[in-house]
Amino acid sequence: MPIAPEPIPVSARRTRMWVWIGGVLLGLGAALVLLVILWDWNWLRPMLEVRASAGIGRQVTMERLEVRPGRRTVITAHGMHVANPSGFEGADFAIFPSLSVTFDLETWLRTGRVLLPLVEADRPIFNVLETGTGKNNWVLPLPALAGGAANVPPPIEVGDVVINGGVSHVLAAPTKADMTLSISTGQQADRRTLAIDGKGTYANQPITIHAAGGGLLTLQDANTPYPVDFTLANGETHIRMTGSIQNPLALTGADLRLVLAGPDMALLFPLTGIPLPKTPPYQVAGKLDFADGRIKFSNITGHVGSTDLNGALEVDPRGTRMMLTGTLFSHLVDLEDLAGFIGSEPGRVTTPGLTPGQIHDITLAKANPRLLPTTPVSITKIRAADAHIVYRSDKVLGKNMPFDSLAATVTVKDGTIRLSPLRLGLGAGALNGTINLQPVGEELDADVDLKMEKVDVGKLLSAAGLGGGLGPIDGSIKLKGRGASVSSIAGHSNGFVRLFMPLGGEVNALLVDLSGIELGRAFFALIGIPDKEGILCMSADFVLTQGVLATRTLAVNTTGHIITGGGQIDLNRERLALRLRTQAKHFSVGTIAAPILISGTFKDLSFAPDAELALRGGAAVGLGFLFPPAAVLPLIQFGVGDDSPCGEPRKPG
C-alpha cells in the first residue's frame, strides 16, 4: 500500500511561489537589460528624422544615433545635417559631427517637466547665406500647432550649453559679407563664457570681430547682468562696446559704453544702416542703452575733424525706414568739416588724422577750377532712413566766412530733406530761412528761401578781404531749381537776390575809391578824402533766370560818392562779370575816369579798370547801367523804399 506524501505546508508553498515569481521577474529584468544593451537605437533614427524635419520645415538627417539610458539619459546624434531651404545650393545650413542632449528621465517621470541639464555640440559648422534679393537660409518656418494652446508642449528647460570648436561661414550678398567666425564656450571661475572671433570682408572692406560674453543661457537670466566686450574693425572703422545688459533678450537695463572711430562717417552706413555724408576723421563716445525698442546713444562727446560734437541720438528701427532723432551741439564748428553735406570734400589738408587718400582728394578739390560741388546725390541712400536732428554751434570757423553761429533743424522724411529753421548768425543780425530738397527721380527739387536781417556789413567786407565797414544790411534770397548736385541745381535755378541798407552806415574809403582808381591812400588824405565814408543807403537787386544772376539795381549812395554797377553772375559756368563806377560828389584830383571790371571764375576773380569803356568817353556811353549821381537816386529808392534817406545826405547812425 503506497504511502501518501506528506502535505506541503502553506508557508512553504508561498515561499516557493515568491521564489518562482522573483525568478521570472529577475529573468524579465535581465532580458530587459540585455535588450536595452543590445538594442540598436538606430532603428528609431528614421522616425526621429521625420519628426525633426517636420518640426523645423527642412530635411534633417543623422548618420548614427546613440543612447546611454539611465536616470539622466544621454542621446547623441552623430553626423547630423540640417539642410538648406529650397532654392539654396551648396553645403547644408548646419552640420553637427556630434550633438548630445542629456535628458533628466527621473524629473520627467515625477513631474512631467522636460529638463535638459546639458546640450553639447562638438565642432558644429554653420553655413549662413543671404542672396542679393534678401532671401536667407537661417529663418526656420516653424509650423503652427493644431488645436491651439491645448497642444502647446511643455517648455524645455536647458541647464547648460557647450559648444566645442564651432565654425560659422557667413556669405551675404546685400552687405558684401564673406566672413568666418569661430564660436566656443568656456569656463571662467563658476560661470560659463562665450567667445566669438571672426575675420573676412564686409562691404568690400576687411573685417575682424571679437566678442566675449557670458554663457548662452545667461541671456535668459534677467536677474544677472550679461557681460559684453565687443570690438570690430571694418577697414579703418573701429567700434568698441563694453559693459553689461541686465536683460539681453528684452534689450533692457543696458550699461554700455560705445566708442566709434574712423576716417569717414559715411563708412558707417553698411554697419548701421544710417546714411551719413562724407566727413573728416572722427571719434565719438557715449552711453548706449535700449528702451521701448529704441537704441539710445547719449552723453556723446568727441570730434569730427576740427569740430567738437556733443549731445544725444536715438534710433528707432521698427518702422518701414529707420528713424534717427537727436540733439547735437558744438562749441566750435569748422564749416570745412561739413563740406560733405553739399557733396564736396570735407576737412582741410591740415586736419589731424587724415588718410593719404583724403589728403589727395582735398588737394584735388582745392585745385578744381569749379567751386560748386558736382558730386551727384544718392537718392537711394537718402531714402534709407528718416531723421529729425536739431543742431547748433556757438562759434563758426571758415575761410571767408563771416558767420558767428549756426543753428539748424534737419528733417528727412521719405527722401525729402528740410532745413527749417536755419539760422546763421552774423554780428547782431542773422541769415534766417528754410531750405527744402525733394527727390524727383534721381534729382532734387530745391526751394531756398532766406532772409538777411541786420547783418553787419563790416563782417561781410572783412571776410571778403575788402576792408571794413559799419552798418546793418537787410535782404532776401529765393531760389528754385532742380538737379542731381549743388552745381546743377544752382545752374538751372530761378529766383532773385536782394540786399539793401536803409539805415545808413560806414564803409572803408579804400573800398569806395577802388572803383574810382584813386592814386594812393596818402594822396587821399592830401586832398581831404576821409578813411571812412558814411553810407546813406545801398541797394542790390539781382534776378535769377536759369542759373544767371543779372543786375536790375546795384547802387550805393555815400556821403561823398555814388557807386553804380551792373553785370551778370553765371552760376552754371561759375563766371562773373560786374562793372562798378564811383563818381565823387566833390572835385577829386587824380581820379581815373574808368569803371572797375570784376571778372573771372568764382575761384579766380580779378579787379581791373575797364579800359575799353574809358576809351569810349565815359561810363554813360554805351553802358545802360551806369548813371550820374543824381540819376541813380530813384533806383536806390526803388530798392529800399520811399522812406530811405537816399535823396538827402545824413550822418550814419
Secondary structure, 3 states (H helix, E strand, C coil): CCCCCCCCCHHHHHHHHHHHHHHHHHHHHHHHHHHHHHCCHHHHHHHHHHHHHHHHCCCEECCEEEEECCCEEEEEEEEEEECCCCCCCCCCCEEEEEEEEEEEHHHHHHHCCEEECEEEEECCEEEEEECCCCCECCCCCCCCCCCHHHHCCCCEEECCEEEECEEEEEEECCCCEEEEEEEEEEEECCEEEEEEEEEEEECCEEEEEEEEEECHHHHHCCCCCEEEEEEEEECCEEEEEEEEEEECCCCEEEEEEEEEEECCHHHHHHHHCCCCCCCCCEEEEEEEEEECCEEEEEEEEEEECCEEEEEEEEEECCCCCEEEEEEEEECCEEHHHHHHHHCCCCCCCCCCCCCHHHHHHHHHHHHCCCCCCCCCCCHHHHCCEEEEEEEEECCEECCCCCCCEEEEEEEEECCEEEEEEEEEEECCEEEEEEEEEEEECCEEEEEEEEEEEEEEHHHHHHHCCCCCEECEEEEEEEEEEEECCHHHHHHCCEEEEEEEECCCEEEEHHHHHHCCCCCCHHHHHHCCCCCEEEEEEEEEEEEEECCEEEEEEEEEEECCEEEEEEEEEECCCCEEEEEEEEEECCCCCCCCCCCEEEEEECCEEEEEECHHHHHCCCCCCCCCCCCCHHHHHHHHHHHHCCCCCCCCCCCCC
